[in-house]
Amino acid sequence: METKSPARPWGALIGAFVLVALITVWAAQGVLAGTGVPIGRAATIAVGMTLQAIPFLLLGVFVAELIEAFVSPSLIARVFPTNPVASVFAALVAAFLLPVCDCSAVPIFRSLLRKGVPLSAATTLMLASPAINPLVIASTYYAFGSWSLVVARIGLSIIVALTVGLSMLFSAPRALREDHDLHEGDTCGCEGGCAVPDRSFSGVLGATGQSFGRILPYLLGGVAASTLAQVFWPVSSLLAGMPAAGALALMMGAGFALSLCSSSDAVIARSLASLAPTGALMGFMVYGPMMDVKNVALLASQFRGAFVARLFMTVTAVAALVIGCAWWAGVLA
């Protein structure tokens, strides 16, 4: 068998360089204040988002590599039933137990697919885990002090995640890109022969570093787009006097563009509570953790474009419909 040379961590090096540059600009924001361009504010936002996202992304990649190395197909089969519908509900239960952000959920999603978990179940887990885990429940209650609002957020998130997950049972698209790296067995999704992964701890750490470096540039691209949105898009001023449908669309768009971590987005939503009705706030807190600029960038680095486009459109349509109907019915008054 031909031996492949180890991948060089160019992505991690580029990411480290960009982060150092951002910190330098942030430190010099006093000098830049007189230019009239909000460079200092943009650097502050970008540094904050990057430092907030990187630990979660690194955790997600590490967990994904642990799954690759140590989780056998037989264990996956015990956790996720062979019945596709039952496996979706098993994924929902697992989502409650994973205290992860959306940055962590994407690499875990990819690893589960490579281990043979049905697309419907893996999608449900990816969408639900950043929205209904214990950290999100605690932060939402801390921000609003209302269990009814917490229950509404969790309930709506479950309905959206389940609906989107079950939709993958119909004309299921191919999600994973062709992977020319070799992995264990037929469950990895590779085309061609497969080699046994390094199951040592150092092997897992090495694979984590390579995967992290490969997807970090996509994260930084998402951070850059989100920073521009936060600097130049005055969400609070646009909400004044807006009708319900427009407020919901605006807050879902804000959740997508601002790309906040799901463990802290409730605090931002609380700051807008005097301007936006509860239904619009729910669009921000339900849709944002499932679909934002950062995780679309991460998905694009790992999955086929047709799958990412379908996932984006389905999540957006289902979230708008579910939240809009709950608001119209008075559940979110």
Secondary structure, DSSP 8 states (H G I E B T S, - for coil): ---------HHHHHHHHHHHHHHHHHHTHHHHGGGSSTHHHHHHHHHHHHHHHHHHHHHHHHHHHHHHHH--HHHHHHHS-SSHHHHHHHHHHHHHH----HHHHHHHHHHHHHTT--HHHHHHHHHHHHHHSHHHHHHHHHHH--HHHHHHHHHHHHHHHHHHHHHTTSS----B----S--STGGG--SS-------SHHHHHHHHHHHHHHHHHHHHHHHHHHHHHHHH--HHHHHTT--HHHHHHHHHHHHHHH---TTTHHHHHHHTTTTS-HHHHHHHHHHHHHS-HHHHHHHHHHB-HHHHHHHHHHHHHHHHHHHHHHHHTTTT-
